[in-house]
């Protein structure tokens, strides 16, 4: 009886081992980490993607918000998660390409600790001023700030927006002091109340204030005008050779098996192309997008280099 029991135990162990390796993915719920508070663009996009992935993969996909300065906590949680495809992250330009440009040290490596799966959305910024300020164009803004250098200022809620604003200053000759705020909503309110001359805002937070005639958008940083803001000209139309696009993407911990990455890449592209997803994102002023994992990784490498050079030139640091 003892001899017969040994093979049986081995078979049981092998069966358990095969189960532990989870040969069929996914076979249990997937968690999607968001490094921002609920209700913002990243959170809304995460829930759009989660809904579509849940439908196509046949497993629950839940969103877990881990907000913090620079979205660092969410990035660390994801980086330390098992690389099995069951913990993913909706990551934005900020924690992936801006943080390494402005922080002297980070508790994660954007290029070593994650595998980029796919882009999900792109978004430009809107150069915004107080609606009744009298400023109608970028030329007006340049003229005002040069004539009133002690009064002119700009708001930013993170290093991401500060770097973009400094780049705009460099390309236009705008003269303005930086004033930091805790969030895009705070920056929006500061401009609308007249405390701040201008701010480069992401479309989501700016939408209500622009439609409510509290702010005026005088330029968008995209190559072409935005459908939701068709009356706002591009910087290029106003003679400024500058385009700025930030993005939101899907990431997995480094070491996640290639077949899982490829599956998620394909399913994310489908999720983003879904008509309902497109409509929901465009209402936020976002441009739905997808990419291959390899192309996304190359884009990240290029952007880290360019933003790091700008941060060094302008001596912009985060703490």
Rosetta silent file (secondary structure, phi, psi, omega in degrees, C-alpha in Angstrom):
SEQUENCE: XXXXXXXXXXXXXXXXXXXXXXXXXXXXXXXXXXXXXXXXXXXXXXXXXXXXXXXXXXXXXXXXXXXXXXXXXXXXXXXXXXXXXXXXXXXXXXXXXXXXXXXXXXXXXXXXXXXXXXXXXXXXXXXXXXXXXXXXXXXXXXXXXXXXXXXXXXXXXXXXXXXXXXXXXXXXXXXXXXXXXXXXXXXXXXXXXXXXXXXXXXXXXXXXXXXXXXXXXXXXXXXXXXXXXXXXXXXXXXXXXXXXXXXXXXXXXXXXXXXXXXXXXXXXXXXXXXXXXXXXXXXXXXXXXXXXXXXXXXXXXXXXXXXXXXXXXXXXXXX
SCORE:     score description
SCORE:     0.000 S_00000001
   1 L     0.000  -38.123  179.910    0.000    0.000    0.000 S_00000001
   2 H   -64.510  -42.214 -179.653    2.848    2.377    0.778 S_00000001
   3 H   -61.720  -40.652 -178.514    4.460    1.714   -2.622 S_00000001
   4 H   -69.508  -26.085 -177.142    1.198    2.440   -4.429 S_00000001
   5 H   -73.080  -30.699 -175.424    0.676    5.648   -2.479 S_00000001
   6 H   -61.366  -52.531  177.933    3.914    7.302   -3.676 S_00000001
   7 H   -58.730  -37.335  179.831    2.945    7.582   -7.391 S_00000001
   8 H   -62.646  -42.016  178.427   -0.490    8.833   -6.361 S_00000001
   9 H   -64.979  -38.662  178.683    1.075   11.564   -4.238 S_00000001
  10 H   -64.304  -41.786  178.316    3.385   12.530   -7.106 S_00000001
  11 H   -62.566  -40.351  179.250    0.465   12.763   -9.487 S_00000001
  12 H   -64.061  -42.868  179.749   -1.379   14.944   -6.983 S_00000001
  13 H   -63.785  -41.590  179.588    1.674   17.197   -6.564 S_00000001
  14 H   -63.815  -41.243  179.620    2.082   17.527  -10.326 S_00000001
  15 H   -63.467  -41.465  178.829   -1.569   18.369  -10.713 S_00000001
  16 H   -65.727  -39.593  179.392   -1.307   21.028   -7.999 S_00000001
  17 H   -64.131  -42.058  179.006    1.840   22.445   -9.615 S_00000001
  18 H   -63.363  -37.921  178.774    0.160   22.711  -12.996 S_00000001
  19 H   -66.731  -40.097 -178.119   -2.762   24.493  -11.384 S_00000001
  20 H   -63.984  -29.509 -179.466   -0.436   26.924   -9.583 S_00000001
  21 L   -77.209   -7.605  175.370    1.146   27.927  -12.894 S_00000001
  22 L    50.941   65.506 -174.665   -2.284   29.052  -14.119 S_00000001
  23 L   -65.280  -20.341  179.460   -1.902   27.754  -17.696 S_00000001
  24 L  -111.440  114.793 -178.705   -5.124   29.444  -18.824 S_00000001
  25 L  -111.238  134.827   -4.759   -5.124   33.233  -18.476 S_00000001
  26 L   -93.775  149.520  178.807   -7.159   34.768  -17.034 S_00000001
  27 L  -120.533    6.281  177.919   -8.745   32.365  -14.595 S_00000001
  28 L  -155.830  174.104 -175.189   -9.489   34.821  -11.770 S_00000001
  29 L   -60.678  149.269  177.916  -10.222   38.547  -11.217 S_00000001
  30 E  -110.615  139.202  179.823   -7.821   41.218  -12.506 S_00000001
  31 E  -108.991  133.063 -178.866   -7.003   44.356  -10.536 S_00000001
  32 E  -113.528  111.140 -177.165   -6.368   47.668  -12.291 S_00000001
  33 E   -84.194  135.330  175.262   -4.346   50.153  -10.196 S_00000001
  34 E  -125.614  124.435 -176.110   -4.935   53.896  -10.666 S_00000001
  35 L   -84.527   20.702 -176.596   -2.560   56.314   -8.952 S_00000001
  36 L  -133.618  167.608 -179.544   -5.137   59.099   -8.803 S_00000001
  37 L   -71.400  158.226  176.785   -8.374   59.898   -6.983 S_00000001
  38 L   -62.210  146.739  174.572  -11.753   58.705   -8.315 S_00000001
  39 L    99.339  -19.088  178.764  -13.460   60.934  -10.859 S_00000001
  40 L   -80.216  175.695 -176.484  -10.428   62.225  -12.735 S_00000001
  41 H   -58.598  -44.191 -178.421   -9.560   61.430  -16.337 S_00000001
  42 H   -63.251  -40.504  179.752   -7.260   58.514  -15.436 S_00000001
  43 H   -66.447  -44.696 -179.697   -9.882   56.967  -13.170 S_00000001
  44 H   -63.129  -43.498  178.430  -12.662   57.339  -15.747 S_00000001
  45 H   -62.234  -41.306  179.073  -10.462   55.853  -18.473 S_00000001
  46 H   -58.707  -40.923 -178.473   -9.553   52.958  -16.186 S_00000001
  47 H   -72.651  -32.295  174.620  -13.219   52.155  -15.648 S_00000001
  48 H   -64.227  -48.270 -179.386  -13.940   52.348  -19.378 S_00000001
  49 H   -65.754  -42.627 -178.854  -11.092   49.923  -20.108 S_00000001
  50 H   -58.862  -42.149 -179.546  -11.980   47.676  -17.157 S_00000001
  51 H   -61.032  -45.890 -177.606  -15.549   47.279  -18.411 S_00000001
  52 H   -70.511  -40.292  178.789  -14.444   46.222  -21.899 S_00000001
  53 H   -65.776  -37.518  178.201  -11.686   43.896  -20.694 S_00000001
  54 H   -61.537  -40.930  179.241  -14.108   42.240  -18.306 S_00000001
  55 H   -66.213  -41.841 -174.241  -16.482   41.566  -21.196 S_00000001
  56 H   -83.366  -31.235 -177.186  -13.792   40.170  -23.497 S_00000001
  57 H   -91.768  -17.073  176.770  -11.709   38.236  -20.952 S_00000001
  58 L    75.761   18.412  176.384  -14.624   36.771  -19.026 S_00000001
  59 L  -133.118  151.513  177.292  -13.248   37.678  -15.587 S_00000001
  60 L   -60.195  137.408  174.407  -14.008   40.573  -13.214 S_00000001
  61 E  -123.756  110.108 -174.904  -11.715   43.578  -13.722 S_00000001
  62 E  -106.603  149.869  178.665  -11.809   45.934  -10.735 S_00000001
  63 E  -101.508  130.617  177.873  -10.301   49.413  -10.345 S_00000001
  64 E  -121.126  115.585 -179.468   -8.303   50.197   -7.218 S_00000001
  65 E   -85.380  127.856  176.752   -7.423   53.857   -6.575 S_00000001
  66 L  -129.743   68.276 -173.850   -4.088   54.500   -4.826 S_00000001
  67 L   -69.802  145.895  176.105   -3.747   58.311   -5.038 S_00000001
  68 L  -169.542  169.343  176.108   -0.555   60.097   -4.008 S_00000001
  69 H   -58.348  128.350  178.141    1.777   62.888   -5.078 S_00000001
  70 H    66.835   11.693 -178.339    3.076   62.119   -8.545 S_00000001
  71 H    56.923   28.982 -174.916    1.054   58.864   -8.574 S_00000001
  72 H   -70.555  -40.876 -176.739    4.103   57.263   -6.947 S_00000001
  73 H   -61.558  -46.078  179.343    2.229   54.939   -4.574 S_00000001
  74 H   -60.067  -38.472  179.105    0.226   53.323   -7.374 S_00000001
  75 H   -65.925  -41.793 -179.568    3.403   52.796   -9.376 S_00000001
  76 H   -66.568  -43.254  178.649    5.193   51.158   -6.449 S_00000001
  77 H   -58.213  -43.588 -179.511    2.227   48.880   -5.678 S_00000001
  78 H   -68.672  -44.142 -178.453    2.159   47.729   -9.288 S_00000001
  79 H   -59.699  -33.709 -176.882    5.930   47.290   -9.554 S_00000001
  80 L   -89.674   -5.074 -178.051    5.936   45.013   -6.484 S_00000001
  81 L   -73.519  154.413  176.004    2.931   42.930   -7.578 S_00000001
  82 L   -58.052  135.974 -178.516    3.421   39.366   -8.868 S_00000001
  83 L   -81.425   62.988 -174.538    4.120   39.460  -12.629 S_00000001
  84 L  -119.860    5.801  178.533    1.211   37.202  -13.492 S_00000001
  85 L    86.887    1.975 -177.772   -1.164   39.533  -15.311 S_00000001
  86 L  -100.746   -6.240  170.482   -3.569   39.906  -12.411 S_00000001
  87 E  -128.126  116.565  179.943   -2.322   43.324  -11.283 S_00000001
  88 E  -123.461  170.635 -178.935   -2.115   45.972  -13.993 S_00000001
  89 E  -136.741  134.297  165.276   -1.815   49.760  -13.913 S_00000001
  90 E   -86.260  110.011 -176.433   -3.382   52.649  -15.758 S_00000001
  91 E  -115.347  145.758  179.658   -0.362   54.927  -15.922 S_00000001
  92 E  -110.044  174.707  178.701   -0.073   58.461  -17.248 S_00000001
  93 H   -53.686  -38.468 -175.422    2.803   60.521  -18.620 S_00000001
  94 H   -51.653  -63.395 -177.374    3.390   61.948  -15.141 S_00000001
  95 H   -71.469  -19.705 -173.845    4.659   58.888  -13.232 S_00000001
  96 H   -95.948  -43.081 -176.900    6.305   57.299  -16.277 S_00000001
  97 H  -117.750  -22.156  179.912    8.161   60.079  -18.146 S_00000001
  98 H   -88.360  -44.306  179.434    7.876   63.251  -16.027 S_00000001
  99 H   -55.270  -47.083  178.932    8.765   61.857  -12.586 S_00000001
 100 H   -65.498  -18.415  178.568   12.128   60.454  -13.753 S_00000001
 101 H   -82.509  -25.435 -172.329   12.834   63.867  -15.308 S_00000001
 102 H  -116.503  -21.853  178.101   12.163   65.856  -12.131 S_00000001
 103 E   -91.767  136.032  176.618   12.806   63.557   -9.136 S_00000001
 104 L   -68.038  -32.887  176.307   16.388   62.920   -8.080 S_00000001
 105 L  -148.218  147.962  179.272   15.357   59.454   -6.943 S_00000001
 106 L  -130.994  150.179  177.788   12.233   57.320   -7.232 S_00000001
 107 L   -80.785   12.815  176.693   11.191   54.115   -5.433 S_00000001
 108 L  -151.873  159.658  175.994   10.536   52.538   -8.845 S_00000001
 109 L  -112.622  116.125 -177.822   12.095   52.525  -12.299 S_00000001
 110 L   -57.159  -33.081 -175.944    9.651   53.407  -15.100 S_00000001
 111 L   -95.959  -19.669 -178.680   11.636   51.431  -17.678 S_00000001
 112 L  -100.574  -27.854 -173.044   12.824   48.495  -15.554 S_00000001
 113 L   -96.115   -6.303 -177.761    9.837   47.798  -13.306 S_00000001
 114 E  -134.290  154.974  167.799    7.039   47.843  -15.900 S_00000001
 115 E  -111.993  117.618  175.384    6.152   46.453  -19.298 S_00000001
 116 E   -66.703  130.660  179.975    4.123   48.936  -21.367 S_00000001
 117 E   -94.723  -54.010 -178.844    1.130   47.092  -22.829 S_00000001
 118 E  -167.212  149.950  164.548   -0.599   49.734  -24.937 S_00000001
 119 E   -63.771  154.503  176.330   -1.516   53.362  -25.164 S_00000001
 120 E  -122.926  -38.964 -179.712   -5.138   54.002  -24.221 S_00000001
 121 E  -158.298  151.899  170.666   -5.631   57.720  -24.822 S_00000001
 122 E  -115.003  154.360  172.343   -3.830   60.925  -25.743 S_00000001
 123 E  -151.975  137.404  174.164   -4.740   64.420  -24.660 S_00000001
 124 L   -85.423 -177.311  175.100   -3.456   67.905  -25.432 S_00000001
 125 E  -113.339  157.909  178.535   -3.552   70.859  -23.054 S_00000001
 126 E  -115.676  119.770  175.720   -5.653   73.996  -23.274 S_00000001
 127 E   -75.029  115.503 -169.257   -3.985   77.354  -22.602 S_00000001
 128 E  -122.158  141.073  177.569   -6.674   79.002  -20.490 S_00000001
 129 E  -130.954  169.206  176.906   -7.257   82.538  -19.195 S_00000001
 130 E   -62.179  136.927 -172.613  -10.024   84.274  -17.260 S_00000001
 131 L   -57.459  -38.756 -177.267  -13.029   84.641  -19.541 S_00000001
 132 L  -102.069   24.810 -178.658  -13.332   88.414  -19.097 S_00000001
 133 L   -74.065  -19.584 -176.345   -9.590   89.115  -19.026 S_00000001
 134 L    90.063   -8.489  178.801   -9.619   90.614  -22.505 S_00000001
 135 L   -83.970  123.397 -175.826   -6.949   88.151  -23.652 S_00000001
 136 L  -112.627  -25.795 -173.833   -8.055   86.468  -26.877 S_00000001
 137 L  -138.356  171.560  174.954   -4.886   84.985  -28.363 S_00000001
 138 H   -63.393  -37.963  177.762   -1.390   83.803  -27.492 S_00000001
 139 H   -60.274  -39.768  176.616   -0.075   87.089  -28.870 S_00000001
 140 H   -61.616  -42.809 -178.928   -2.308   88.940  -26.388 S_00000001
 141 H   -64.619  -44.123  178.374   -0.951   86.802  -23.563 S_00000001
 142 H   -59.777  -48.060 -178.446    2.657   87.413  -24.597 S_00000001
 143 H   -60.606  -46.481 -178.819    2.068   91.185  -24.828 S_00000001
 144 H   -61.704  -46.579 -175.756    0.314   91.355  -21.448 S_00000001
 145 H   -68.176  -32.745  178.121    2.968   89.378  -19.580 S_00000001
 146 H   -71.691  -34.177  179.848    5.822   91.404  -21.062 S_00000001
 147 H   -81.203  -19.913 -177.852    4.113   94.665  -20.148 S_00000001
 148 L  -131.764   57.251 -174.053    3.182   93.414  -16.657 S_00000001
 149 L   -61.474  -27.353 -178.983    6.020   91.084  -15.593 S_00000001
 150 L   -81.268  -16.608 -179.720    5.417   91.624  -11.875 S_00000001
 151 L  -101.566  -23.614 -173.175    1.731   90.701  -12.174 S_00000001
 152 L   -78.010  135.087  179.060    1.940   87.844  -14.662 S_00000001
 153 E  -153.710  169.709  176.149    1.955   84.267  -13.364 S_00000001
 154 E  -139.229  151.784 -179.419    0.827   80.766  -14.243 S_00000001
 155 E  -104.818  143.128  170.762   -0.623   77.878  -12.262 S_00000001
 156 E  -144.198  146.826 -177.104    0.402   74.232  -12.414 S_00000001
 157 L  -102.804   -2.033  178.863   -0.735   71.289  -10.340 S_00000001
 158 L  -166.484  171.604  178.148    2.282   69.044  -10.982 S_00000001
 159 H   -62.537  -28.487  178.583    5.680   68.921  -12.636 S_00000001
 160 H   -57.439  -51.254 -177.448    3.924   67.649  -15.773 S_00000001
 161 H   -75.849  -30.098  177.830    2.041   70.907  -16.274 S_00000001
 162 H   -66.836  -43.983  178.492    4.917   73.046  -15.072 S_00000001
 163 H   -61.336  -42.094  178.454    7.279   71.578  -17.670 S_00000001
 164 H   -62.014  -41.443 -179.253    4.684   72.125  -20.394 S_00000001
 165 H   -67.269  -39.050  177.872    4.215   75.735  -19.285 S_00000001
 166 H   -66.332  -34.754  176.773    7.951   76.400  -19.237 S_00000001
 167 H   -66.411  -40.780  176.777    8.200   74.980  -22.746 S_00000001
 168 H   -62.124  -43.477  178.439    5.396   77.323  -23.843 S_00000001
 169 H   -59.166  -44.042 -178.261    7.226   80.279  -22.253 S_00000001
 170 H   -62.454  -40.712 -175.276   10.418   79.331  -24.057 S_00000001
 171 H   -81.282  -17.468 -174.682    8.729   79.101  -27.463 S_00000001
 172 H  -116.116  -22.664 -174.602    6.642   82.285  -27.149 S_00000001
 173 L    88.550   11.199  174.779    8.517   84.705  -24.920 S_00000001
 174 L   -59.648  139.156  176.812    5.787   84.724  -22.255 S_00000001
 175 L  -113.860  114.220 -177.037    7.046   86.181  -18.963 S_00000001
 176 L  -160.788  140.316  177.250    5.305   84.630  -15.937 S_00000001
 177 E   -85.606  147.292  179.267    6.135   83.309  -12.473 S_00000001
 178 E   -82.809  134.621  173.503    5.150   79.795  -11.441 S_00000001
 179 E  -126.390  116.229 -177.454    2.546   79.312   -8.701 S_00000001
 180 E   -79.510  144.611  174.544    1.983   75.689   -7.585 S_00000001
 181 L  -131.940  162.080 -173.875   -1.454   74.259   -6.828 S_00000001
 182 L   -77.152  -25.569 -177.313   -2.548   70.878   -5.477 S_00000001
 183 L  -158.540  167.984 -179.623   -4.736   69.862   -8.400 S_00000001
 184 H   -62.208  -34.522  178.829   -6.125   70.841  -11.778 S_00000001
 185 H   -63.701  -38.782  178.562   -9.407   71.909  -10.170 S_00000001
 186 H   -67.824  -41.315  177.388   -7.501   74.329   -7.938 S_00000001
 187 H   -61.776  -42.959  179.370   -5.554   75.714  -10.901 S_00000001
 188 H   -59.451  -46.744 -178.836   -8.800   76.174  -12.816 S_00000001
 189 H   -65.011  -37.307 -179.495  -10.394   78.082   -9.942 S_00000001
 190 H   -63.777  -40.267  177.910   -7.315   80.280   -9.491 S_00000001
 191 H   -71.177  -43.913 -178.228   -7.435   81.410  -13.128 S_00000001
 192 H   -62.160  -31.124 -179.068  -11.223   81.840  -13.106 S_00000001
 193 L   -86.432   -7.323  178.816  -11.016   84.055   -9.999 S_00000001
 194 L    89.703    3.000  178.002   -8.298   86.263  -11.485 S_00000001
 195 L   -71.893  -28.441 -174.408   -5.553   85.248   -9.041 S_00000001
 196 L  -124.519  142.017 -177.269   -3.568   83.658  -11.870 S_00000001
 197 L   -71.020  -47.572 -179.858   -2.935   84.942  -15.403 S_00000001
 198 E  -156.327  166.001  174.783   -3.074   81.617  -17.229 S_00000001
 199 E  -151.530  146.078  172.859   -2.783   77.864  -16.872 S_00000001
 200 E   -94.729  110.657 -171.084   -2.243   74.945  -19.225 S_00000001
 201 E  -112.540  148.210  171.553   -5.069   72.599  -18.276 S_00000001
 202 E   -75.308  149.728 -169.826   -6.035   69.088  -19.272 S_00000001
 203 H   -58.000  -35.727 -177.672   -9.389   69.071  -21.096 S_00000001
 204 H   -57.756  -60.574 -179.956  -11.390   67.261  -18.404 S_00000001
 205 H   -63.612  -28.875 -177.170  -11.006   69.799  -15.566 S_00000001
 206 H   -77.285  -24.151 -170.030  -11.161   72.747  -17.989 S_00000001
 207 H   -54.904  -53.321 -176.357  -14.412   71.673  -19.670 S_00000001
 208 H   -61.407  -41.987 -177.450  -16.919   72.888  -17.105 S_00000001
 209 H   -69.851  -36.596  178.178  -15.206   76.244  -16.578 S_00000001
 210 H   -70.628  -45.650  179.271  -14.880   76.936  -20.301 S_00000001
 211 H   -67.169  -28.642  178.463  -18.463   75.935  -21.059 S_00000001
 212 L   -85.727    6.673  177.393  -19.622   77.937  -18.021 S_00000001
 213 L    62.644   31.192  172.835  -17.850   81.037  -19.392 S_00000001
 214 L   -94.799  -30.965  176.697  -15.477   81.243  -16.429 S_00000001
 215 E  -122.663  156.419  170.677  -12.421   80.498  -18.558 S_00000001
 216 E  -120.612  126.895  173.227  -11.497   81.156  -22.164 S_00000001
 217 E   -82.469  123.760 -178.434   -9.362   78.694  -24.039 S_00000001
 218 E  -106.876   -9.240  176.101   -6.977   80.677  -26.249 S_00000001
 219 E  -167.247  148.720  170.295   -4.973   77.757  -27.677 S_00000001
 220 E  -114.301  150.616 -174.866   -4.781   73.977  -27.738 S_00000001
 221 L   -93.004    8.618  179.474   -1.461   72.151  -27.903 S_00000001
 222 L   -83.645  167.553  179.365   -2.639   69.497  -30.367 S_00000001
 223 L   -68.203  -37.359  178.982   -1.752   69.352  -34.050 S_00000001
 224 L  -125.289  162.545  178.870   -5.358   69.998  -35.041 S_00000001
 225 L   -60.823  149.639  179.184   -8.286   71.628  -33.296 S_00000001
 226 L   -85.007  140.012  179.920  -10.185   69.475  -30.829 S_00000001
 227 H   -57.460  -38.953 -177.589  -13.718   68.435  -31.715 S_00000001
 228 H   -76.560  -15.864 -179.564  -15.014   69.426  -28.282 S_00000001
 229 H  -133.474   56.152 -172.625  -13.317   72.839  -28.512 S_00000001
 230 L   -63.988  -20.671 -178.596  -13.601   73.580  -32.225 S_00000001
 231 L   -89.000   -1.610 -179.939  -13.500   77.346  -31.643 S_00000001
 232 L   -98.661  117.203 -177.514  -10.114   77.213  -29.875 S_00000001
 233 L   -72.825  158.237  176.146   -7.212   77.541  -32.342 S_00000001
 234 E   -77.666  165.235  173.045   -4.039   75.498  -32.131 S_00000001
 235 L   -62.123  -39.590 -178.767   -0.685   76.992  -31.183 S_00000001
 236 H   -59.639  -40.968  178.269    0.481   76.252  -34.715 S_00000001
 237 H   -61.443  -24.316 -177.999   -2.326   78.372  -36.164 S_00000001
 238 H  -100.895   16.207  174.164   -1.017   81.229  -34.030 S_00000001
 239 L    83.690   14.861 -179.735    2.547   80.901  -35.249 S_00000001
 240 L  -106.897  119.424 -177.550    3.909   78.862  -32.350 S_00000001
 241 L   -84.868   77.888 -177.641    5.889   75.779  -33.351 S_00000001
 242 L  -155.103  129.829  172.338    4.901   73.596  -30.418 S_00000001
 243 L  -129.306  133.444  178.518    2.790   70.498  -29.936 S_00000001
 244 L  -131.571  124.833  173.798    2.305   68.819  -26.563 S_00000001
 245 L  -131.855  127.593  170.398    0.420   65.608  -26.003 S_00000001
 246 E  -101.534  171.461 -172.768    0.302   63.661  -22.801 S_00000001
 247 E  -145.305  167.692  172.405   -1.089   60.156  -22.617 S_00000001
 248 E  -127.826  135.981 -177.684   -2.681   57.418  -20.542 S_00000001
 249 E  -142.793  173.940  180.000   -1.588   53.808  -20.993 S_00000001
 250 E  -109.887  134.119 -176.056   -1.813   50.292  -19.609 S_00000001
 251 E  -131.552  155.011  174.488    1.154   48.671  -17.845 S_00000001
 252 E  -126.333  157.049  175.112    2.079   45.332  -16.260 S_00000001
 253 E   -62.143  146.152  176.052    4.841   44.511  -13.754 S_00000001
 254 L   -56.481  141.764 -179.228    8.170   43.570  -15.310 S_00000001
 255 L    96.654   -7.138  177.091    8.486   39.826  -15.809 S_00000001
 256 L   -63.634  131.106 -175.927    4.884   39.310  -16.907 S_00000001
 257 L   -55.109  142.033 -177.977    4.939   36.530  -19.558 S_00000001
 258 H   -56.384  -41.436  179.366    4.978   37.679  -23.187 S_00000001
 259 H   -59.928  -34.355  178.322    1.813   35.714  -24.168 S_00000001
 260 H   -69.592  -42.407  178.500   -0.136   37.596  -21.481 S_00000001
 261 H   -59.820  -45.127 -178.329    1.232   40.942  -22.665 S_00000001
 262 H   -64.904  -40.008  177.881    0.256   40.138  -26.262 S_00000001
 263 H   -62.248  -46.904 -178.968   -3.234   39.054  -25.239 S_00000001
 264 H   -66.829  -34.938  176.813   -3.758   42.243  -23.219 S_00000001
 265 H   -60.392  -47.197 -179.724   -2.336   44.352  -26.046 S_00000001
 266 H   -64.788  -45.009 -175.875   -4.903   42.920  -28.482 S_00000001
 267 H   -71.043  -31.068  176.864   -7.822   43.184  -26.071 S_00000001
 268 H   -67.117  -41.020  177.748   -6.910   46.747  -25.069 S_00000001
 269 H   -59.332  -41.980  177.660   -6.927   47.807  -28.726 S_00000001
 270 H   -65.216  -42.011 -178.366  -10.432   46.336  -29.046 S_00000001
 271 H   -61.938  -42.372 -177.754  -11.563   48.009  -25.828 S_00000001
 272 H   -71.427  -32.558 -178.450  -10.341   51.423  -26.956 S_00000001
 273 H   -80.231  -12.509  179.726  -11.888   51.079  -30.429 S_00000001
 274 L   -56.418  135.339 -174.783  -15.317   50.201  -29.006 S_00000001
 275 H   -57.737  -40.528  179.725  -17.840   52.841  -30.109 S_00000001
 276 H   -67.889  -38.017  177.507  -19.093   53.458  -26.568 S_00000001
 277 H   -63.414  -45.031  179.834  -15.525   53.797  -25.284 S_00000001
 278 H   -59.037  -46.182 -179.346  -14.684   56.284  -28.029 S_00000001
 279 H   -61.802  -44.640 -178.409  -17.736   58.396  -27.226 S_00000001
 280 H   -63.667  -41.778 -179.254  -17.012   58.399  -23.489 S_00000001
 281 H   -70.049  -41.819 -179.024  -13.384   59.408  -23.961 S_00000001
 282 H   -64.913  -29.415  176.009  -14.118   62.118  -26.507 S_00000001
 283 H   -65.791  -24.152  177.311  -16.611   63.654  -24.090 S_00000001
 284 L   -89.827   -1.014 -176.524  -13.662   64.088  -21.707 S_00000001
 285 L    81.664   18.580  179.702  -11.567   65.701  -24.408 S_00000001
 286 L  -100.258  150.189  176.797   -9.438   62.581  -24.767 S_00000001
 287 E  -105.306  110.256  178.824   -8.309   60.995  -28.023 S_00000001
 288 E   -56.226  139.980 -177.966   -8.657   57.175  -27.912 S_00000001
 289 L  -152.188  156.682  172.623   -5.397   55.484  -28.921 S_00000001
 290 L  -146.932  166.266 -177.078   -3.676   52.116  -28.930 S_00000001
 291 L  -161.195  169.066  171.263   -0.219   50.830  -29.781 S_00000001
 292 L   -78.955  157.326  177.055    2.007   47.800  -29.696 S_00000001
 293 H   -58.154  -43.020 -177.138    3.931   47.129  -26.509 S_00000001
 294 H   -65.232  -45.351 -179.712    7.221   47.621  -28.339 S_00000001
 295 H   -64.637  -38.234  178.896    6.251   50.960  -29.913 S_00000001
 296 H   -64.024  -43.192  178.955    4.946   52.250  -26.588 S_00000001
 297 H   -61.705  -40.723  178.691    8.227   51.331  -24.859 S_00000001
 298 H   -65.993  -40.302  177.700   10.222   53.178  -27.516 S_00000001
 299 H   -61.306  -43.767  179.952    8.015   56.261  -27.162 S_00000001
 300 H   -60.663  -42.960  179.103    8.535   56.253  -23.399 S_00000001
 301 H   -60.153  -44.181  179.225   12.307   56.104  -23.832 S_00000001
 302 H   -63.928  -42.376 -175.784   12.293   59.102  -26.181 S_00000001
 303 H   -70.432  -37.060  176.735   10.029   61.147  -23.923 S_00000001
 304 H   -59.187  -42.716  179.811   12.078   60.496  -20.786 S_00000001
 305 H   -63.551  -46.706 -175.511   15.138   61.857  -22.592 S_00000001
 306 H   -69.848  -42.187  179.512   13.413   64.984  -23.902 S_00000001
 307 H   -70.958  -33.137  177.124   11.609   65.888  -20.669 S_00000001
 308 H   -64.795  -40.899  178.748   14.736   65.220  -18.605 S_00000001
 309 H   -62.777  -42.030  179.988   16.715   67.616  -20.799 S_00000001
 310 H   -67.081  -43.602 -179.876   14.047   70.311  -20.369 S_00000001
 311 H   -61.079  -39.182  178.584   13.817   69.803  -16.595 S_00000001
 312 H   -67.127  -42.874 -179.388   17.592   70.118  -16.314 S_00000001
 313 H   -62.432  -42.051 -177.097   17.647   73.240  -18.491 S_00000001
 314 H   -91.366   -0.824 -179.664   14.889   74.926  -16.435 S_00000001
 315 L    56.215   45.845  179.377   16.175   73.543  -13.114 S_00000001
 316 L   -97.949  122.214 -177.362   12.766   72.045  -12.292 S_00000001
 317 L  -131.140  148.205  174.604   12.841   69.509   -9.481 S_00000001
 318 E  -109.781  151.201  179.675   10.223   67.599   -7.520 S_00000001
 319 L  -122.086    0.000    0.000   10.532   66.612   -3.883 S_00000001
